[in-house]
């Protein structure tokens, strides 16, 4: 049965492609086979430019930062941590296929497990093939869904690696995932996308270090009490994942995107998991293990973007249907609605750019959660909705050699805050020196407040080649 | 018929002479009417020269195509420096509404629509803005023929253009020197919103390619900042056959037409 499912998926992809309305396929083929203008007699059709040339290309970045974690009581006990990193990208292009591999190495990983080192060292590795106008991709890769700027609810295809919480770039905190993707154009400005992941990988959550979540520390304390241990319990020794990674537990996604009359839009469906783990303590006494499990979800999403009067507007909205449709099963999360609404614009011509986005998550049937303290989503404060207002203001000055940026994220219900002013100096192309201060504020049990002891000052240097 | 002219794009166009007295709008229409190739493809080097004379070099590849309504689509692919490599930009001119503009940023791995007003932003940190690189409808501006004079070896019409809607342009006015025999602007002065001279564009090298007069080197000098940008066409082809898939958001994402 499992075997037949594996075979069936690629066939299903082909069936879906080949059964798109004939008129659309015919139009697409016709448009792709024609050229925008016929070449004049004697005009060479061969092109030039690096983007078209087959061959091997490589690029990369050398980066090093030195981070000061400020001890709140005494400056002498503050900790400096220096961390170099090397990125190397290789790209092999042929007429109808490409291979892309991105390696990454940080010496600080040497104490990690082999699996973790491999996962982080191969940042991406995939092949891309072109069959007519259809694009096939397969491998260990990152795909971004949704119209938000680094804030999403529909970007469901890759797990998040919280090893540096949200202090690194959006793509750096997305972990690659084995997947296959097919993109098929429907006319010039519409596109159908199909994705299959044979294995769904959960989010990677640090169990030690400055970005260990408060929930893990609280769990360790709770387990020590529960098991009657005199010494602290390390979460890394007791957490066990349920069998998530089986062949039939994959992720399937389909997305249609397009653009017309100044609007970009898209609809999508994905059958995947909520990659954030749930803790099951029901077997703790017998096994002295804490089991992690994950909820299956169906996601129905819409997205859109447009520009008007200098504003760039964007929207993502999704309905996340779990197996607990009525909200009565305390072991399964309730269905929920999530959205991102955002805009940005230059405050004046060539002036600072202001970017504001609100991300909201609203679980449904919260009254049933609130009545059952054993419900996996139960909260003592009764606040089940989550809204984060994220924004940044940025500009370049001094002949574009200096860029300043202030980023903030504010938890509206939890009243917690992350604020990060930064200054980047680029004396010449591809070489940057950046200084930033990242401050977390709020209560210990809040998204940002849990890291208030991990606020830091950082200086980094990078060179791209 | 769409009537449009851009600072850089307009410099590519060919001209036919006129023996009749013209007003400012008619001069600009003549510039706009110059027959050109249906497509263009250029490998462009940009030297950004700061106020201290330090030079940073960028390399981009530009593709344009005009449809049967004379509406233009343009794709720009950034090749160097490494920090912007594989960034791709698409602008689609529309009739009766703002252009559609998208940019693909490899660091975000997604195609992002950008507002037309962002056309006032610097193009790759240069002294050109995105709008400078695009066409502009002739009838979005009022044009006044100021005088006729010789600039270098070119007898010119001198035309002042200002946006009918002041919000519709990043400049308060532009003064263009249009070479009479070529119908091509050989110099443009650009004034900021306060009416002060901000930038001067000059055409340094003109050649004939495939029968079309083509500017091969242009300098944009920002007189307020003391910076300048040298834009050199290292390769240029008219009427190359370009696949229609090139001018799509899909191309921005995959790099394959």
Interface residues (C-beta under 8 A of the other chain):
Chain A: X31 X32 X34 X35 X36 X37 X38 X39 X40 X43 X44 X45 X47 X48 X49 X50 X51 X59 X61 X128 X130 X133 X135 X142 X143 X144 X149 X150 X169 X170 X171 X183 X185 X188 X189 X191 X259 X261 X262 X264 X305 X306 X307 X308 X309 X310 X311 X312 X345 X346 X349 X350 X396 X399 X400 X401 X428 X429 X430 X464 X465
Chain B: X37 X38 X39 X41 X43 X50 X51 X54 X56 X57 X59 X61 X65 X77 X79 X81 X82 X83 X85 X86 X94 X97 X98 X100 X101 X107 X108 X109 X110 X112 X113 X114 X115 X116 X117 X118 X120 X121 X122 X125 X129 X170 X193 X210 X225 X227 X235 X237 X238 X239 X240 X241 X242 X243 X244 X245 X246 X247 X248 X249 X250 X254 X255 X256
